[in-house]
Amino acid sequence: MSARLLLLEDDPAIARTVAYALERDGLAVTHSLLVHDARQQLQRTRFDLLVLDVGLPDGSGLDLLRDVRNAAPTAALPVLMLSAHGEEIDRVLGLELGADDYLTKPFSPRELAARVKALLRRAGHGNGNGHPAAAPAASATALFHDDETGQRISLRGQALPLTRREYRLLSHLLRGAGRIHSRDALLAAAWGDDSESTDRTVDTHIKTLRAKLREVDPAREYISTHRGMGYCLDV
């Protein structure tokens, strides 16, 4: 069965272009013009992914994102946000609320389709069009133990010698295991919104994290790179 997507977008031209690109890849798209209608659709139908615009006539896609993350049946639903070009505050707020990915307008429909399929694969939808994927050999909780109080993480029962920033990065990746995390989201998680650190700082810390994970388990590479998108903890 094809993966089902809910597209919340008030511009009919953009919605038609996006829906065409996604449906051409075998995905089933339901389109809503308003936040109110999108909420009703979520109550009636089980979706596999949401694509939410930020600015709508009756509210914001960020409000719906907050509702989704706070509701048990949909809390883990992958969400890709869309926003007007240059609205950095929307992007930061969306990532803080739990968005899995972000695109600013104007964007390429092919890039959006590629990101959607990548999110679906990470959520267990195989190649991104609904075909089943093989179940992971072990879950993140079976492999890792995150002692939040002591800010320590163990892999296969062995404590990792992590710095404070490395702990925050790995803990963030663990909470969203299987999802792609943008560098901006990782930067905010480990350094905070007011940090002057850059994407290169994230890349450097990911490199050291990989080395420390490899010391415990040389046979596996746990953190994968997705060009132009970010990093994912594969379990």
Number of C-alpha atoms within 10 A of each C-alpha: 10 16 18 19 23 23 22 27 25 20 11 12 10 15 17 13 13 23 22 16 19 22 15 11 16 16 22 19 21 16 20 20 18 19 25 12 13 22 14 11 16 14 10 9 11 14 19 22 23 24 26 27 27 24 19 16 9 11 13 16 24 24 13 19 24 16 15 22 18 13 10 10 10 17 14 17 21 24 25 23 24 26 20 15 11 10 12 12 9 18 24 16 13 26 23 15 17 21 26 21 24 22 19 16 13 11 13 14 16 14 12 19 21 16 19 24 23 19 24 24 20 21 19 18 20 17 14 25 21 20 14 13 14 9 10 11 8 9 13 18 14 12 12 18 18 18 11 11 6 7 13 18 22 17 17 14 12 12 14 18 14 18 13 12 15 18 20 22 23 23 22 17 21 21 13 17 21 24 23 24 23 20 19 17 26 22 24 18 19 19 19 12 14 8 10 9 13 12 13 11 14 21 16 10 16 20 12 13 21 15 14 15 18 14 10 16 14 10 8 12 14 14 20 15 14 13 7 8 16 20 22 21 22 19 20
